[in-house]
Amino acid sequence: MEDYSAFGRTVTIDIRGQVCPASLLVTLRKINEIKDDIQKNGARLEVLTDNRDSVGTISEAAFNMGYDVGTEKRDGGYMMVISAAG
């Protein structure tokens, strides 16, 4: 799902029901797919998951790639927002 705002587009992936390493691989694939848009145009990637271990694994991987990551509990799961560091 994609949404466009004044800050760039927001791409949402729903990986609820998946566990690592599948959830990490899906997220990394999407980050690499839209990385130029994140870095140059202010796009953000929202990741919906219900697996607490995936939150830590994905957050650490994205941070190590140079992205900012925010996490909040939402609807019985978690929403991570991955964006350009700044």
NORZI-V23545 format. One record per helix or strand of 3 or more residues. SS is the DSSP state (h for helix, s for strand). FROM is the first residue (numbers start at 0). TO is the last residue. If there is no record, write none. Layout:
ss:SS from:FROM to:TO
ss:SS from:FROM to:TO
This chain:
ss:s from:1 to:4
ss:s from:7 to:13
ss:h from:21 to:40
ss:s from:43 to:48
ss:h from:51 to:63
ss:s from:66 to:73
ss:s from:76 to:83
